[in-house]
Amino acid sequence: MLADKIAESLQREAERRYSTRYVFRGDIEVRWGSRLVWGRVLNISRTGMFIELPENPPMSAEFLANLALNAPLKLKCKVRRTVPNYGVGVTIAVEDAQDRERFNALLFALAQGADPEGTSSPVPVPAAPPRSSAAVAGSAVK
């Protein structure tokens, strides 16, 4: 048991050293327990990311997240590091094959120097209620 934990820890450290971390500013929807909160990704790598959150999940907590790209990118996350009043470092898994291709494309774009702000999409805003045709017609007549 102890040997397994040591081996797992060494493997994580090795992966951490070999995964290039990219500056990335993007919104992320986090589903943790019964909560649904929005956070902000500050950096991302092939194996993890750091997320600013209004409230931190505890160490080892697992949650699902949607990275706000042109279409949400589904991620499975596990908390590996917490910074009180700031955010969490998580490992990530991209389980869907299409999402994995999109995730690899994102990392490739960041490696090629893509704007870390311009690769994400804004937080969705509820659509405004449609104006009535009478109000629209009346506004055109002077």
C-alpha angles and dihedrals in degrees: 000000000000091000090052092052092049091049091049091049092050090048091052091050091049091050091047091054094049099046113087112225117221129198106246129168112197140135120249132193111220123200106195117166106313091334127104112193137162121232138173124244112222100181138002139196137174090272106032153345143214117243128193108219134177089231126019122230112227124265113288092015113146123213143162121244139185115214108214103239125139083293119016114269111217116224134179109215137191122194112240100162135021128199108194115240091004118060151276139280111222139183113229138210124194104202103175114080094221091048089048090056090049091047091051089049090052092052091046091052091049090048089053091055102264115170105270089213096046098054096070133066126236122259107276114258120206111256117256114251112263116260116242117257089240091059091047093047092045093051092057094055117077 
